[in-house]
Amino acid sequence: ESDIPYHINYLYDRGLIVGLPYRQTSNGLEPATLSVAEAMEIAKRIKNLRPEEYEEAAYWIRLLESQQPDPPYAALDIEVLSPVATRIPNVSKAEDKVIAVSICGSDGRRCVYLLRRDQEQDAPNPSNFELKLYDSEKKMIEDVFNVLSEYAVIATFNGDEFDLPYLYNRANKLGIPHEKNPIVIGRDGATLTTGAHIDLYSFFMNKSVQVYAFDNKYREHTLEAIAQSLLGRGKVRLEKPISELSDAELAEYCFGDAELVYSFLTVNNKLLLRLVFVLARISRLPLEDLCRHGVSGWIKNLLYYEHRRRNWLIPRPEDILSAKGGTTTKAVIEGKKYRGAIVYEPVPGIHFDVKVLDFASLYPSALKRWNLSYETIRCPHEECKTNRVPETEHWVCTRVKGLQSLIVGALRDVRVGVYKPKSGDKSLPTEQRMWYDVAQKAIKVFLNASYGVFGFEEFPLYCPPLAESTAAIGRYVFKETINKVKSMGGIVIYGDTDSLFLKYADEKMLEELINWAATTLGLDLEVDKEYVYIVFSMRKKNYLGLTTKGVVDVKGLTGKKRHIPEFIRAAFNSMLTELQNVKSPQDLEIAKEHISALIKNWYQKLKNREFKLEDLAFNVMLSKLPESYLKTTPPLVKAAKLLKQ
């Protein structure tokens, strides 16, 4: 308990949830949301729920259906004048002048606060933002602080590490009184006395956000890369160092960055801002903590909050390990602590008429169906020891409903039963559909991490038998389904974790399989994709196919990867265009001839040097400074060191 920060304890003890609107009543603060009866009415529309599960589903529906807050918000960016163009200003010393601050706000403010450097220059006259010129840096920063206090949320890109700490330290250096400085520097980053600070750099760095909320649309974590991927435009281009820019050029550049950050918040009907608020509601975290922590921190906080809500004592990690013990299966992959998911080897070649069956949220469903939680696995009751987890020496409690099973099960139920269907319901207004899509994506982020965290040693509720049991049940379900398909005369050509690729499976077989999974396994099996044809090599997770929707689906092939030169990518894309026209085995033979000719043509171009040098280059991002690579020196590090020289 002593490891929980005071402000988080305050939220637990008061039962408050960030991102949820409240109203003041005679009984104190109460959530401004649906009544229990209204939420229960929605919950009862979810299929296959047991009577005792309605209450938990309704609890989550009340949280998610509450009105979305719309606080005043703004984006902030600063520019600092460094005497040496290649030197990054020192944040703690803050010796260099702040020469520009841009604020782009939801109230229509579009302003650049600029420190005049060249008195002989004509004052810039920008058309898309207001410009305020200053001769005093101190006065400029004081005015910026006054403006920041007008917003409930301030967004930055890397503001925890640079913008806000630099402004705070520079204000101290200039003698601005503390009471006029709204910035507070904490152990984990910066916040404001008058509102919340969202650092979008930290948020976009979160792998779960990148994959599940934004469908891997961006791969690099620079402002330029993310803006190009999500907004279709990037930063203002610079042809010279900051110190050599005119006042007009500097203002344009600084405002460009602030406007990009602001656009992240507003694009698609404020999708990102809504996503942050929904994630805060689910995780029970304040906005700043949400952006700074990974998804394991979100799940930890949710579980801690639910412990306190139920008046349970939060256990210490060493107590869980002592009571539950370690793992009992042998890992196939070196370095893992237990056996993970399995793969059904692909049948190499070209296959027509292929359907993919997929278990909806397999692991979260397993947590619910098998009552898996750190306190229910290897419980102390003798009568429960016969309730064994397949392929392990573990058992699960039959007396008590597990906390993790209850929470994850309810989240999965409301996503599958309410939010996912409504996100695709075209009878609803677009704005409403987008909101449901935000909610279902937010829940998906949690569900996809909800089982793995218990196998992560740094997780405070680390429980190896729980993680191992979840994986074992996944394998059991996978094998049982393959056996069922074969017993029905079906043909399995590939399978991975929770998906099976079936050849020539008719509607009757699919319907029978789906019903069998629901009644025998208690799990939802659904048709995920249908392929006109699919091509497998002998490698796992490595194939391409044409879906019935006309999309060439590529998994794992080198030509698709981001470190591939444009010359090869263009050849690969030309091949995909050919494959898009294939509808029969005869079409495929023709396409093979065309692709063979295409490859010969590209080979000749390469041999005859019919290319620009940049077409053979590819971009690789350094994860740390070149001098930090000590054990090995990869080619990209050698290139970086040559560039520095």
Secondary structure as a PSIPRED ss2 file (coil, helix, strand):
# PSIPRED VFORMAT (PSIPRED V4.0)

   1 E C   1.000  0.000  0.000
   2 S C   1.000  0.000  0.000
   3 D C   1.000  0.000  0.000
   4 I C   1.000  0.000  0.000
   5 P C   1.000  0.000  0.000
   6 Y H   0.000  1.000  0.000
   7 H H   0.000  1.000  0.000
   8 I H   0.000  1.000  0.000
   9 N H   0.000  1.000  0.000
  10 Y H   0.000  1.000  0.000
  11 L H   0.000  1.000  0.000
  12 Y H   0.000  1.000  0.000
  13 D H   0.000  1.000  0.000
  14 R H   0.000  1.000  0.000
  15 G C   1.000  0.000  0.000
  16 L C   1.000  0.000  0.000
  17 I C   1.000  0.000  0.000
  18 V C   1.000  0.000  0.000
  19 G C   1.000  0.000  0.000
  20 L C   1.000  0.000  0.000
  21 P C   1.000  0.000  0.000
  22 Y E   0.000  0.000  1.000
  23 R E   0.000  0.000  1.000
  24 Q E   0.000  0.000  1.000
  25 T E   0.000  0.000  1.000
  26 S C   1.000  0.000  0.000
  27 N C   1.000  0.000  0.000
  28 G E   0.000  0.000  1.000
  29 L E   0.000  0.000  1.000
  30 E E   0.000  0.000  1.000
  31 P E   0.000  0.000  1.000
  32 A C   1.000  0.000  0.000
  33 T C   1.000  0.000  0.000
  34 L C   1.000  0.000  0.000
  35 S C   1.000  0.000  0.000
  36 V H   0.000  1.000  0.000
  37 A H   0.000  1.000  0.000
  38 E H   0.000  1.000  0.000
  39 A H   0.000  1.000  0.000
  40 M H   0.000  1.000  0.000
  41 E H   0.000  1.000  0.000
  42 I H   0.000  1.000  0.000
  43 A H   0.000  1.000  0.000
  44 K C   1.000  0.000  0.000
  45 R C   1.000  0.000  0.000
  46 I C   1.000  0.000  0.000
  47 K C   1.000  0.000  0.000
  48 N C   1.000  0.000  0.000
  49 L C   1.000  0.000  0.000
  50 R C   1.000  0.000  0.000
  51 P H   0.000  1.000  0.000
  52 E H   0.000  1.000  0.000
  53 E H   0.000  1.000  0.000
  54 Y H   0.000  1.000  0.000
  55 E H   0.000  1.000  0.000
  56 E H   0.000  1.000  0.000
  57 A H   0.000  1.000  0.000
  58 A H   0.000  1.000  0.000
  59 Y H   0.000  1.000  0.000
  60 W H   0.000  1.000  0.000
  61 I H   0.000  1.000  0.000
  62 R H   0.000  1.000  0.000
  63 L H   0.000  1.000  0.000
  64 L H   0.000  1.000  0.000
  65 E H   0.000  1.000  0.000
  66 S C   1.000  0.000  0.000
  67 Q C   1.000  0.000  0.000
  68 Q C   1.000  0.000  0.000
  69 P C   1.000  0.000  0.000
  70 D C   1.000  0.000  0.000
  71 P C   1.000  0.000  0.000
  72 P C   1.000  0.000  0.000
  73 Y E   0.000  0.000  1.000
  74 A E   0.000  0.000  1.000
  75 A E   0.000  0.000  1.000
  76 L E   0.000  0.000  1.000
  77 D E   0.000  0.000  1.000
  78 I E   0.000  0.000  1.000
  79 E E   0.000  0.000  1.000
  80 V E   0.000  0.000  1.000
  81 L C   1.000  0.000  0.000
  82 S C   1.000  0.000  0.000
  83 P C   1.000  0.000  0.000
  84 V C   1.000  0.000  0.000
  85 A C   1.000  0.000  0.000
  86 T C   1.000  0.000  0.000
  87 R C   1.000  0.000  0.000
  88 I C   1.000  0.000  0.000
  89 P C   1.000  0.000  0.000
  90 N C   1.000  0.000  0.000
  91 V C   1.000  0.000  0.000
  92 S C   1.000  0.000  0.000
  93 K C   1.000  0.000  0.000
  94 A C   1.000  0.000  0.000
  95 E C   1.000  0.000  0.000
  96 D C   1.000  0.000  0.000
  97 K C   1.000  0.000  0.000
  98 V E   0.000  0.000  1.000
  99 I E   0.000  0.000  1.000
 100 A E   0.000  0.000  1.000
 101 V E   0.000  0.000  1.000
 102 S E   0.000  0.000  1.000
 103 I E   0.000  0.000  1.000
 104 C E   0.000  0.000  1.000
 105 G E   0.000  0.000  1.000
 106 S C   1.000  0.000  0.000
 107 D C   1.000  0.000  0.000
 108 G C   1.000  0.000  0.000
 109 R C   1.000  0.000  0.000
 110 R E   0.000  0.000  1.000
 111 C E   0.000  0.000  1.000
 112 V E   0.000  0.000  1.000
 113 Y E   0.000  0.000  1.000
 114 L E   0.000  0.000  1.000
 115 L E   0.000  0.000  1.000
 116 R C   1.000  0.000  0.000
 117 R C   1.000  0.000  0.000
 118 D C   1.000  0.000  0.000
 119 Q C   1.000  0.000  0.000
 120 E C   1.000  0.000  0.000
 121 Q C   1.000  0.000  0.000
 122 D C   1.000  0.000  0.000
 123 A C   1.000  0.000  0.000
 124 P C   1.000  0.000  0.000
 125 N C   1.000  0.000  0.000
 126 P C   1.000  0.000  0.000
 127 S C   1.000  0.000  0.000
 128 N C   1.000  0.000  0.000
 129 F C   1.000  0.000  0.000
 130 E E   0.000  0.000  1.000
 131 L E   0.000  0.000  1.000
 132 K E   0.000  0.000  1.000
 133 L E   0.000  0.000  1.000
 134 Y E   0.000  0.000  1.000
 135 D C   1.000  0.000  0.000
 136 S C   1.000  0.000  0.000
 137 E H   0.000  1.000  0.000
 138 K H   0.000  1.000  0.000
 139 K H   0.000  1.000  0.000
 140 M H   0.000  1.000  0.000
 141 I H   0.000  1.000  0.000
 142 E H   0.000  1.000  0.000
 143 D H   0.000  1.000  0.000
 144 V H   0.000  1.000  0.000
 145 F H   0.000  1.000  0.000
 146 N H   0.000  1.000  0.000
 147 V H   0.000  1.000  0.000
 148 L H   0.000  1.000  0.000
 149 S C   1.000  0.000  0.000
 150 E C   1.000  0.000  0.000
 151 Y C   1.000  0.000  0.000
 152 A C   1.000  0.000  0.000
 153 V E   0.000  0.000  1.000
 154 I E   0.000  0.000  1.000
 155 A E   0.000  0.000  1.000
 156 T E   0.000  0.000  1.000
 157 F C   1.000  0.000  0.000
 158 N C   1.000  0.000  0.000
 159 G H   0.000  1.000  0.000
 160 D H   0.000  1.000  0.000
 161 E H   0.000  1.000  0.000
 162 F H   0.000  1.000  0.000
 163 D H   0.000  1.000  0.000
 164 L H   0.000  1.000  0.000
 165 P H   0.000  1.000  0.000
 166 Y H   0.000  1.000  0.000
 167 L H   0.000  1.000  0.000
 168 Y H   0.000  1.000  0.000
 169 N H   0.000  1.000  0.000
 170 R H   0.000  1.000  0.000
 171 A H   0.000  1.000  0.000
 172 N H   0.000  1.000  0.000
 173 K H   0.000  1.000  0.000
 174 L C   1.000  0.000  0.000
 175 G C   1.000  0.000  0.000
 176 I C   1.000  0.000  0.000
 177 P C   1.000  0.000  0.000
 178 H H   0.000  1.000  0.000
 179 E H   0.000  1.000  0.000
 180 K H   0.000  1.000  0.000
 181 N C   1.000  0.000  0.000
 182 P C   1.000  0.000  0.000
 183 I E   0.000  0.000  1.000
 184 V E   0.000  0.000  1.000
 185 I E   0.000  0.000  1.000
 186 G C   1.000  0.000  0.000
 187 R C   1.000  0.000  0.000
 188 D C   1.000  0.000  0.000
 189 G C   1.000  0.000  0.000
 190 A E   0.000  0.000  1.000
 191 T E   0.000  0.000  1.000
 192 L E   0.000  0.000  1.000
 193 T C   1.000  0.000  0.000
 194 T C   1.000  0.000  0.000
 195 G E   0.000  0.000  1.000
 196 A E   0.000  0.000  1.000
 197 H E   0.000  0.000  1.000
 198 I E   0.000  0.000  1.000
 199 D E   0.000  0.000  1.000
 200 L H   0.000  1.000  0.000
 201 Y H   0.000  1.000  0.000
 202 S H   0.000  1.000  0.000
 203 F H   0.000  1.000  0.000
 204 F H   0.000  1.000  0.000
 205 M H   0.000  1.000  0.000
 206 N C   1.000  0.000  0.000
 207 K H   0.000  1.000  0.000
 208 S H   0.000  1.000  0.000
 209 V H   0.000  1.000  0.000
 210 Q H   0.000  1.000  0.000
 211 V H   0.000  1.000  0.000
 212 Y H   0.000  1.000  0.000
 213 A H   0.000  1.000  0.000
 214 F C   1.000  0.000  0.000
 215 D C   1.000  0.000  0.000
 216 N C   1.000  0.000  0.000
 217 K C   1.000  0.000  0.000
 218 Y C   1.000  0.000  0.000
 219 R C   1.000  0.000  0.000
 220 E C   1.000  0.000  0.000
 221 H C   1.000  0.000  0.000
 222 T C   1.000  0.000  0.000
 223 L H   0.000  1.000  0.000
 224 E H   0.000  1.000  0.000
 225 A H   0.000  1.000  0.000
 226 I H   0.000  1.000  0.000
 227 A H   0.000  1.000  0.000
 228 Q H   0.000  1.000  0.000
 229 S H   0.000  1.000  0.000
 230 L H   0.000  1.000  0.000
 231 L C   1.000  0.000  0.000
 232 G C   1.000  0.000  0.000
 233 R C   1.000  0.000  0.000
 234 G C   1.000  0.000  0.000
 235 K C   1.000  0.000  0.000
 236 V C   1.000  0.000  0.000
 237 R C   1.000  0.000  0.000
 238 L C   1.000  0.000  0.000
 239 E C   1.000  0.000  0.000
 240 K C   1.000  0.000  0.000
 241 P C   1.000  0.000  0.000
 242 I H   0.000  1.000  0.000
 243 S H   0.000  1.000  0.000
 244 E H   0.000  1.000  0.000
 245 L C   1.000  0.000  0.000
 246 S C   1.000  0.000  0.000
 247 D H   0.000  1.000  0.000
 248 A H   0.000  1.000  0.000
 249 E H   0.000  1.000  0.000
 250 L H   0.000  1.000  0.000
 251 A H   0.000  1.000  0.000
 252 E H   0.000  1.000  0.000
 253 Y H   0.000  1.000  0.000
 254 C H   0.000  1.000  0.000
 255 F H   0.000  1.000  0.000
 256 G H   0.000  1.000  0.000
 257 D H   0.000  1.000  0.000
 258 A H   0.000  1.000  0.000
 259 E H   0.000  1.000  0.000
 260 L H   0.000  1.000  0.000
 261 V H   0.000  1.000  0.000
 262 Y H   0.000  1.000  0.000
 263 S H   0.000  1.000  0.000
 264 F H   0.000  1.000  0.000
 265 L H   0.000  1.000  0.000
 266 T H   0.000  1.000  0.000
 267 V H   0.000  1.000  0.000
 268 N H   0.000  1.000  0.000
 269 N H   0.000  1.000  0.000
 270 K H   0.000  1.000  0.000
 271 L H   0.000  1.000  0.000
 272 L H   0.000  1.000  0.000
 273 L H   0.000  1.000  0.000
 274 R H   0.000  1.000  0.000
 275 L H   0.000  1.000  0.000
 276 V H   0.000  1.000  0.000
 277 F H   0.000  1.000  0.000
 278 V H   0.000  1.000  0.000
 279 L H   0.000  1.000  0.000
 280 A H   0.000  1.000  0.000
 281 R H   0.000  1.000  0.000
 282 I H   0.000  1.000  0.000
 283 S H   0.000  1.000  0.000
 284 R C   1.000  0.000  0.000
 285 L C   1.000  0.000  0.000
 286 P C   1.000  0.000  0.000
 287 L H   0.000  1.000  0.000
 288 E H   0.000  1.000  0.000
 289 D H   0.000  1.000  0.000
 290 L H   0.000  1.000  0.000
 291 C H   0.000  1.000  0.000
 292 R H   0.000  1.000  0.000
 293 H C   1.000  0.000  0.000
 294 G C   1.000  0.000  0.000
 295 V H   0.000  1.000  0.000
 296 S H   0.000  1.000  0.000
 297 G H   0.000  1.000  0.000
 298 W H   0.000  1.000  0.000
 299 I H   0.000  1.000  0.000
 300 K H   0.000  1.000  0.000
 301 N H   0.000  1.000  0.000
 302 L H   0.000  1.000  0.000
 303 L H   0.000  1.000  0.000
 304 Y H   0.000  1.000  0.000
 305 Y H   0.000  1.000  0.000
 306 E H   0.000  1.000  0.000
 307 H H   0.000  1.000  0.000
 308 R H   0.000  1.000  0.000
 309 R H   0.000  1.000  0.000
 310 R C   1.000  0.000  0.000
 311 N C   1.000  0.000  0.000
 312 W C   1.000  0.000  0.000
 313 L C   1.000  0.000  0.000
 314 I C   1.000  0.000  0.000
 315 P C   1.000  0.000  0.000
 316 R C   1.000  0.000  0.000
 317 P H   0.000  1.000  0.000
 318 E H   0.000  1.000  0.000
 319 D H   0.000  1.000  0.000
 320 I H   0.000  1.000  0.000
 321 L H   0.000  1.000  0.000
 322 S H   0.000  1.000  0.000
 323 A H   0.000  1.000  0.000
 324 K H   0.000  1.000  0.000
 325 G C   1.000  0.000  0.000
 326 G C   1.000  0.000  0.000
 327 T C   1.000  0.000  0.000
 328 T C   1.000  0.000  0.000
 329 T C   1.000  0.000  0.000
 330 K C   1.000  0.000  0.000
 331 A C   1.000  0.000  0.000
 332 V C   1.000  0.000  0.000
 333 I C   1.000  0.000  0.000
 334 E C   1.000  0.000  0.000
 335 G C   1.000  0.000  0.000
 336 K C   1.000  0.000  0.000
 337 K C   1.000  0.000  0.000
 338 Y C   1.000  0.000  0.000
 339 R C   1.000  0.000  0.000
 340 G C   1.000  0.000  0.000
 341 A C   1.000  0.000  0.000
 342 I C   1.000  0.000  0.000
 343 V E   0.000  0.000  1.000
 344 Y E   0.000  0.000  1.000
 345 E C   1.000  0.000  0.000
 346 P C   1.000  0.000  0.000
 347 V C   1.000  0.000  0.000
 348 P C   1.000  0.000  0.000
 349 G E   0.000  0.000  1.000
 350 I E   0.000  0.000  1.000
 351 H E   0.000  0.000  1.000
 352 F E   0.000  0.000  1.000
 353 D E   0.000  0.000  1.000
 354 V E   0.000  0.000  1.000
 355 K E   0.000  0.000  1.000
 356 V E   0.000  0.000  1.000
 357 L E   0.000  0.000  1.000
 358 D E   0.000  0.000  1.000
 359 F E   0.000  0.000  1.000
 360 A C   1.000  0.000  0.000
 361 S C   1.000  0.000  0.000
 362 L H   0.000  1.000  0.000
 363 Y H   0.000  1.000  0.000
 364 P H   0.000  1.000  0.000
 365 S H   0.000  1.000  0.000
 366 A H   0.000  1.000  0.000
 367 L H   0.000  1.000  0.000
 368 K H   0.000  1.000  0.000
 369 R H   0.000  1.000  0.000
 370 W C   1.000  0.000  0.000
 371 N C   1.000  0.000  0.000
 372 L C   1.000  0.000  0.000
 373 S C   1.000  0.000  0.000
 374 Y C   1.000  0.000  0.000
 375 E C   1.000  0.000  0.000
 376 T C   1.000  0.000  0.000
 377 I E   0.000  0.000  1.000
 378 R C   1.000  0.000  0.000
 379 C C   1.000  0.000  0.000
 380 P C   1.000  0.000  0.000
 381 H C   1.000  0.000  0.000
 382 E H   0.000  1.000  0.000
 383 E H   0.000  1.000  0.000
 384 C H   0.000  1.000  0.000
 385 K H   0.000  1.000  0.000
 386 T H   0.000  1.000  0.000
 387 N C   1.000  0.000  0.000
 388 R E   0.000  0.000  1.000
 389 V C   1.000  0.000  0.000
 390 P C   1.000  0.000  0.000
 391 E C   1.000  0.000  0.000
 392 T C   1.000  0.000  0.000
 393 E C   1.000  0.000  0.000
 394 H C   1.000  0.000  0.000
 395 W E   0.000  0.000  1.000
 396 V E   0.000  0.000  1.000
 397 C C   1.000  0.000  0.000
 398 T C   1.000  0.000  0.000
 399 R C   1.000  0.000  0.000
 400 V C   1.000  0.000  0.000
 401 K C   1.000  0.000  0.000
 402 G C   1.000  0.000  0.000
 403 L H   0.000  1.000  0.000
 404 Q H   0.000  1.000  0.000
 405 S H   0.000  1.000  0.000
 406 L H   0.000  1.000  0.000
 407 I H   0.000  1.000  0.000
 408 V H   0.000  1.000  0.000
 409 G H   0.000  1.000  0.000
 410 A H   0.000  1.000  0.000
 411 L H   0.000  1.000  0.000
 412 R H   0.000  1.000  0.000
 413 D H   0.000  1.000  0.000
 414 V H   0.000  1.000  0.000
 415 R H   0.000  1.000  0.000
 416 V H   0.000  1.000  0.000
 417 G H   0.000  1.000  0.000
 418 V H   0.000  1.000  0.000
 419 Y H   0.000  1.000  0.000
 420 K H   0.000  1.000  0.000
 421 P H   0.000  1.000  0.000
 422 K H   0.000  1.000  0.000
 423 S H   0.000  1.000  0.000
 424 G C   1.000  0.000  0.000
 425 D C   1.000  0.000  0.000
 426 K C   1.000  0.000  0.000
 427 S C   1.000  0.000  0.000
 428 L C   1.000  0.000  0.000
 429 P C   1.000  0.000  0.000
 430 T H   0.000  1.000  0.000
 431 E H   0.000  1.000  0.000
 432 Q H   0.000  1.000  0.000
 433 R H   0.000  1.000  0.000
 434 M H   0.000  1.000  0.000
 435 W H   0.000  1.000  0.000
 436 Y H   0.000  1.000  0.000
 437 D H   0.000  1.000  0.000
 438 V H   0.000  1.000  0.000
 439 A H   0.000  1.000  0.000
 440 Q H   0.000  1.000  0.000
 441 K H   0.000  1.000  0.000
 442 A H   0.000  1.000  0.000
 443 I H   0.000  1.000  0.000
 444 K H   0.000  1.000  0.000
 445 V H   0.000  1.000  0.000
 446 F H   0.000  1.000  0.000
 447 L H   0.000  1.000  0.000
 448 N H   0.000  1.000  0.000
 449 A H   0.000  1.000  0.000
 450 S C   1.000  0.000  0.000
 451 Y C   1.000  0.000  0.000
 452 G H   0.000  1.000  0.000
 453 V H   0.000  1.000  0.000
 454 F H   0.000  1.000  0.000
 455 G H   0.000  1.000  0.000
 456 F C   1.000  0.000  0.000
 457 E C   1.000  0.000  0.000
 458 E C   1.000  0.000  0.000
 459 F C   1.000  0.000  0.000
 460 P C   1.000  0.000  0.000
 461 L C   1.000  0.000  0.000
 462 Y C   1.000  0.000  0.000
 463 C C   1.000  0.000  0.000
 464 P H   0.000  1.000  0.000
 465 P H   0.000  1.000  0.000
 466 L H   0.000  1.000  0.000
 467 A H   0.000  1.000  0.000
 468 E H   0.000  1.000  0.000
 469 S H   0.000  1.000  0.000
 470 T H   0.000  1.000  0.000
 471 A H   0.000  1.000  0.000
 472 A H   0.000  1.000  0.000
 473 I H   0.000  1.000  0.000
 474 G H   0.000  1.000  0.000
 475 R H   0.000  1.000  0.000
 476 Y H   0.000  1.000  0.000
 477 V H   0.000  1.000  0.000
 478 F H   0.000  1.000  0.000
 479 K H   0.000  1.000  0.000
 480 E H   0.000  1.000  0.000
 481 T H   0.000  1.000  0.000
 482 I H   0.000  1.000  0.000
 483 N H   0.000  1.000  0.000
 484 K H   0.000  1.000  0.000
 485 V H   0.000  1.000  0.000
 486 K H   0.000  1.000  0.000
 487 S H   0.000  1.000  0.000
 488 M C   1.000  0.000  0.000
 489 G C   1.000  0.000  0.000
 490 G C   1.000  0.000  0.000
 491 I E   0.000  0.000  1.000
 492 V E   0.000  0.000  1.000
 493 I E   0.000  0.000  1.000
 494 Y E   0.000  0.000  1.000
 495 G E   0.000  0.000  1.000
 496 D E   0.000  0.000  1.000
 497 T C   1.000  0.000  0.000
 498 D C   1.000  0.000  0.000
 499 S E   0.000  0.000  1.000
 500 L E   0.000  0.000  1.000
 501 F E   0.000  0.000  1.000
 502 L E   0.000  0.000  1.000
 503 K E   0.000  0.000  1.000
 504 Y C   1.000  0.000  0.000
 505 A C   1.000  0.000  0.000
 506 D C   1.000  0.000  0.000
 507 E H   0.000  1.000  0.000
 508 K H   0.000  1.000  0.000
 509 M H   0.000  1.000  0.000
 510 L H   0.000  1.000  0.000
 511 E H   0.000  1.000  0.000
 512 E H   0.000  1.000  0.000
 513 L H   0.000  1.000  0.000
 514 I H   0.000  1.000  0.000
 515 N H   0.000  1.000  0.000
 516 W H   0.000  1.000  0.000
 517 A H   0.000  1.000  0.000
 518 A H   0.000  1.000  0.000
 519 T H   0.000  1.000  0.000
 520 T H   0.000  1.000  0.000
 521 L H   0.000  1.000  0.000
 522 G C   1.000  0.000  0.000
 523 L C   1.000  0.000  0.000
 524 D C   1.000  0.000  0.000
 525 L E   0.000  0.000  1.000
 526 E E   0.000  0.000  1.000
 527 V E   0.000  0.000  1.000
 528 D E   0.000  0.000  1.000
 529 K E   0.000  0.000  1.000
 530 E E   0.000  0.000  1.000
 531 Y E   0.000  0.000  1.000
 532 V E   0.000  0.000  1.000
 533 Y E   0.000  0.000  1.000
 534 I E   0.000  0.000  1.000
 535 V E   0.000  0.000  1.000
 536 F E   0.000  0.000  1.000
 537 S C   1.000  0.000  0.000
 538 M C   1.000  0.000  0.000
 539 R C   1.000  0.000  0.000
 540 K C   1.000  0.000  0.000
 541 K C   1.000  0.000  0.000
 542 N C   1.000  0.000  0.000
 543 Y E   0.000  0.000  1.000
 544 L E   0.000  0.000  1.000
 545 G E   0.000  0.000  1.000
 546 L E   0.000  0.000  1.000
 547 T E   0.000  0.000  1.000
 548 T C   1.000  0.000  0.000
 549 K C   1.000  0.000  0.000
 550 G C   1.000  0.000  0.000
 551 V C   1.000  0.000  0.000
 552 V E   0.000  0.000  1.000
 553 D E   0.000  0.000  1.000
 554 V E   0.000  0.000  1.000
 555 K E   0.000  0.000  1.000
 556 G C   1.000  0.000  0.000
 557 L C   1.000  0.000  0.000
 558 T H   0.000  1.000  0.000
 559 G H   0.000  1.000  0.000
 560 K H   0.000  1.000  0.000
 561 K C   1.000  0.000  0.000
 562 R C   1.000  0.000  0.000
 563 H C   1.000  0.000  0.000
 564 I C   1.000  0.000  0.000
 565 P C   1.000  0.000  0.000
 566 E H   0.000  1.000  0.000
 567 F H   0.000  1.000  0.000
 568 I H   0.000  1.000  0.000
 569 R H   0.000  1.000  0.000
 570 A H   0.000  1.000  0.000
 571 A H   0.000  1.000  0.000
 572 F H   0.000  1.000  0.000
 573 N H   0.000  1.000  0.000
 574 S H   0.000  1.000  0.000
 575 M H   0.000  1.000  0.000
 576 L H   0.000  1.000  0.000
 577 T H   0.000  1.000  0.000
 578 E H   0.000  1.000  0.000
 579 L H   0.000  1.000  0.000
 580 Q C   1.000  0.000  0.000
 581 N C   1.000  0.000  0.000
 582 V C   1.000  0.000  0.000
 583 K C   1.000  0.000  0.000
 584 S C   1.000  0.000  0.000
 585 P H   0.000  1.000  0.000
 586 Q H   0.000  1.000  0.000
 587 D H   0.000  1.000  0.000
 588 L H   0.000  1.000  0.000
 589 E H   0.000  1.000  0.000
 590 I H   0.000  1.000  0.000
 591 A H   0.000  1.000  0.000
 592 K H   0.000  1.000  0.000
 593 E H   0.000  1.000  0.000
 594 H H   0.000  1.000  0.000
 595 I H   0.000  1.000  0.000
 596 S H   0.000  1.000  0.000
 597 A H   0.000  1.000  0.000
 598 L H   0.000  1.000  0.000
 599 I H   0.000  1.000  0.000
 600 K H   0.000  1.000  0.000
 601 N H   0.000  1.000  0.000
 602 W H   0.000  1.000  0.000
 603 Y H   0.000  1.000  0.000
 604 Q H   0.000  1.000  0.000
 605 K H   0.000  1.000  0.000
 606 L H   0.000  1.000  0.000
 607 K H   0.000  1.000  0.000
 608 N C   1.000  0.000  0.000
 609 R C   1.000  0.000  0.000
 610 E C   1.000  0.000  0.000
 611 F C   1.000  0.000  0.000
 612 K C   1.000  0.000  0.000
 613 L H   0.000  1.000  0.000
 614 E H   0.000  1.000  0.000
 615 D H   0.000  1.000  0.000
 616 L H   0.000  1.000  0.000
 617 A C   1.000  0.000  0.000
 618 F C   1.000  0.000  0.000
 619 N C   1.000  0.000  0.000
 620 V C   1.000  0.000  0.000
 621 M C   1.000  0.000  0.000
 622 L C   1.000  0.000  0.000
 623 S C   1.000  0.000  0.000
 624 K C   1.000  0.000  0.000
 625 L C   1.000  0.000  0.000
 626 P H   0.000  1.000  0.000
 627 E H   0.000  1.000  0.000
 628 S H   0.000  1.000  0.000
 629 Y C   1.000  0.000  0.000
 630 L C   1.000  0.000  0.000
 631 K C   1.000  0.000  0.000
 632 T C   1.000  0.000  0.000
 633 T C   1.000  0.000  0.000
 634 P C   1.000  0.000  0.000
 635 P H   0.000  1.000  0.000
 636 L H   0.000  1.000  0.000
 637 V H   0.000  1.000  0.000
 638 K H   0.000  1.000  0.000
 639 A H   0.000  1.000  0.000
 640 A H   0.000  1.000  0.000
 641 K H   0.000  1.000  0.000
 642 L H   0.000  1.000  0.000
 643 L H   0.000  1.000  0.000
 644 K H   0.000  1.000  0.000
 645 Q C   1.000  0.000  0.000
